[in-house]
């Protein structure tokens, strides 16, 4: 029993994610999954439900069931769900940005103060991932390496928003139903992407490329949380569900 206590040390329950952060986490997750599925269809409309008089049931043409002509407009539904998902992503992004600086409980800047020491800690975390030795102690804040990765992820979300809105406003032929100010704002904030990426085709390719990076991040995120849970035995996988994890004293890490 004493050997086991020496190995695992003292266990303490710490709060790592508030309710609003958990809502943001799962809202963002579901919205991204929605936009990946609908985005794939918008980029490659591989299936049509229903048929026009000139179409026939055929796997090669993607027409799999007969019906009224209006049922063939599945692209309209995909674009609508894609836009709804984009709105959810935009709202959660700006709420996250606000809380990153002004949250009284878990502002992300706390993971970088003092900056020099935290960057050294991030380097130690990378070393630990490769060697399984000398892991930095767990605190109530995100470790610096994780915080850096999440900042990069949210920058990708920001670029995805800007390129996505440029693709959206490019289809406007007149003013918006809510007024001319809306397309003006979109053009003002996103037209630079046309210059930066060489036109609308370049913006489309960047939008798709960022989507693949986000998919890679999501796979990495799930993997690393499962890895931490198995290797550290601190219940990291439970953080987005209940907000809590365990931490142990440094006798376990030696």
C-alpha positions in Angstrom: 0.0 0.0 0.0 2.8 2.4 0.9 4.6 1.6 -2.4 1.4 2.3 -4.3 1.0 5.7 -2.5 4.6 6.6 -3.3 4.0 5.8 -7.0 0.7 7.6 -7.5 1.0 10.3 -4.8 -1.8 12.4 -3.5 -4.9 12.9 -5.7 -6.7 16.2 -5.9 -9.8 17.1 -7.8 -9.4 20.3 -9.8 -11.9 22.3 -11.9 -10.7 22.9 -15.5 -13.7 23.8 -17.6 -16.7 25.9 -16.7 -20.2 25.2 -17.9 -20.1 28.0 -20.5 -16.8 26.6 -21.8 -18.2 23.1 -22.1 -21.2 24.5 -24.0 -18.8 26.3 -26.4 -16.8 23.1 -26.8 -19.7 20.9 -27.8 -21.5 23.6 -29.8 -18.3 24.1 -31.8 -17.8 20.4 -32.2 -21.3 19.7 -33.5 -21.2 22.8 -35.8 -17.8 21.7 -37.3 -19.0 18.2 -37.9 -22.1 19.6 -39.6 -20.0 21.9 -41.8 -17.6 19.2 -42.7 -20.4 17.0 -44.0 -22.3 19.8 -45.8 -19.0 21.3 -47.0 -18.0 18.1 -48.7 -21.4 18.0 -50.4 -21.1 21.6 -51.6 -17.7 20.9 -53.0 -18.7 17.6 -54.6 -22.5 17.3 -54.9 -22.5 13.5 -55.3 -26.2 12.8 -54.6 -29.5 14.1 -55.8 -32.8 13.0 -54.3 -35.7 13.2 -56.8 -35.4 13.7 -60.5 -36.3 16.1 -63.2 -38.1 14.8 -66.3 -34.7 14.6 -68.1 -33.1 12.4 -65.4 -33.2 8.7 -64.8 -32.5 6.6 -61.8 -28.8 5.8 -61.9 -25.9 5.4 -59.5 -23.6 7.0 -62.0 -25.7 10.2 -62.2 -26.3 10.2 -58.5 -30.1 10.1 -58.9 -31.2 7.4 -56.6 -34.9 7.9 -56.1 -37.8 9.3 -58.2 -40.0 12.0 -56.9 -41.1 15.6 -57.4 -38.7 18.0 -59.1 -38.5 20.2 -56.0 -36.9 17.3 -54.1 -33.8 17.6 -56.4 -32.8 20.8 -54.6 -30.7 19.1 -51.9 -27.9 21.6 -52.5 -30.2 24.3 -51.1 -30.7 22.4 -47.9 -26.9 21.7 -47.7 -26.1 25.3 -48.1 -28.6 26.3 -45.5 -27.3 23.9 -42.9 -23.8 24.9 -43.8 -24.7 28.6 -43.2 -26.4 27.7 -39.9 -23.4 25.8 -38.7 -21.2 28.8 -39.7 -23.3 31.1 -37.6 -22.9 28.8 -34.6 -19.1 28.6 -35.2 -18.9 32.4 -35.5 -20.8 33.0 -32.2 -18.8 30.4 -30.3 -15.6 31.9 -31.6 -16.3 35.4 -30.4 -17.6 34.1 -27.0 -14.3 32.1 -26.7 -12.3 35.2 -27.7 -14.0 37.3 -25.0 -13.5 34.6 -22.3 -9.9 34.1 -23.3 -9.2 37.6 -22.0 -12.0 38.4 -19.5 -13.0 35.1 -17.9 -12.6 35.4 -14.1 -12.0 31.7 -13.7 -10.0 30.4 -16.7 -8.6 33.1 -19.0 -6.2 31.6 -21.5 -3.5 34.2 -21.0 -2.9 32.6 -17.5 -1.3 29.7 -19.4 1.4 32.1 -20.7 2.4 34.1 -17.5 5.3 34.3 -16.9 5.9 33.9 -20.7 9.5 32.7 -20.6 8.8 30.0 -17.9 5.7 28.9 -19.7 7.4 28.5 -23.0 10.1 26.4 -21.3 7.2 24.3 -19.8 5.7 23.8 -23.3 9.1 22.5 -24.4 9.2 20.1 -21.5 5.7 18.9 -22.4 6.9 18.1 -26.0 9.8 16.2 -24.5 7.5 14.3 -22.2 5.3 13.2 -25.2 8.4 11.7 -26.9 10.2 10.3 -23.8 7.4 9.8 -21.2 9.7 11.4 -18.7 9.7 14.6 -16.6 6.1 15.7 -17.2 5.4 19.2 -15.9 3.0 19.3 -13.0 -0.7 19.8 -13.8 -2.4 23.0 -12.7 -6.0 24.4 -12.9 -5.1 26.1 -16.2 -4.3 24.6 -19.6 -0.7 23.6 -20.0 1.1 26.1 -22.3 1.5 23.6 -25.2 -2.2 22.8 -25.2 -3.0 26.5 -25.0 -0.7 27.3 -28.0 -2.3 24.5 -30.1 -5.8 25.8 -29.2 -4.9 29.4 -30.2 -3.6 28.1 -33.5 -6.8 26.1 -33.9 -9.0 29.2 -33.3 -6.9 31.2 -35.8 -7.7 28.5 -38.3 -11.4 29.0 -37.4 -11.0 32.7 -38.0 -9.5 32.2 -41.4 -12.2 29.7 -42.2 -14.8 32.3 -41.3 -13.2 34.9 -43.5 -12.8 32.7 -46.5 -16.3 31.2 -46.0 -17.9 34.6 -45.9 -16.1 35.7 -49.0 -17.5 32.6 -50.8 -20.9 33.5 -49.4 -20.9 37.2 -50.4 -19.6 36.4 -53.9 -23.0 34.9 -54.7 -24.8 38.1 -53.9 -26.4 39.7 -57.0 -28.0 42.6 -55.2 -28.6 43.7 -51.6 -29.4 41.4 -48.7 -32.9 41.0 -47.4 -31.7 42.5 -44.1 -30.2 45.6 -45.9 -27.2 46.7 -47.9 -25.0 47.1 -44.8 -24.6 43.3 -44.5 -22.9 42.6 -47.8 -20.9 45.8 -47.4 -19.5 44.5 -44.1 -18.7 41.2 -45.7 -16.9 42.8 -48.6 -15.1 45.2 -46.3 -13.7 42.4 -44.1 -13.1 39.6 -46.6 -12.3 41.1 -50.0 -8.6 41.1 -49.1 -8.7 37.3 -49.4 -9.3 37.6 -53.1 -6.0 39.5 -53.5 -4.1 37.3 -51.0 -5.2 34.0 -52.6 -5.4 35.0 -56.2 -9.2 35.2 -56.8 -12.2 33.2 -55.8 -10.8 29.9 -56.9 -7.8 30.4 -54.6 -10.1 31.4 -51.7 -12.1 28.1 -52.3 -8.9 26.0 -52.2 -7.7 27.7 -49.0 -11.2 27.1 -47.4 -11.0 23.4 -48.3 -7.3 23.2 -47.2 -8.1 24.7 -43.8 -11.0 22.2 -43.4 -8.5 19.3 -43.8 -6.2 20.9 -41.2 -9.2 21.2 -38.8 -10.1 17.6 -39.4 -6.5 16.6 -38.5 -6.6 18.7 -35.4 -9.8 17.1 -34.3 -8.3 13.6 -34.7 -5.2 14.7 -32.8 -7.3 16.3 -30.0 -9.3 13.2 -29.4 -6.2 11.0 -29.6 -4.2 13.1 -27.2 -7.0 13.3 -24.6 -7.4 9.6 -24.6 -3.6 9.2 -24.4 -3.4 11.5 -21.4 -6.3 9.7 -19.7 -4.6 6.3 -20.2 -1.0 7.4 -19.5 -1.5 10.0 -16.8 -4.5 8.4 -15.1 -5.9 11.8 -14.3 -9.3 11.6 -16.1 -8.5 14.3 -18.7 -11.2 12.8 -21.0 -13.9 13.8 -18.5 -13.1 17.5 -18.6 -15.5 18.5 -21.5 -18.2 16.4 -19.8 -18.1 17.3 -16.2 -15.5 20.1 -16.1 -13.2 18.3 -13.6 -10.0 16.2 -13.7 -7.6 14.8 -11.2 -4.1 15.9 -10.5 -1.3 14.1 -8.6 1.7 15.4 -6.8 5.1 15.2 -8.4 6.1 11.9 -6.8 4.3 10.2 -9.7 6.3 11.9 -12.4 9.8 11.1 -11.2 
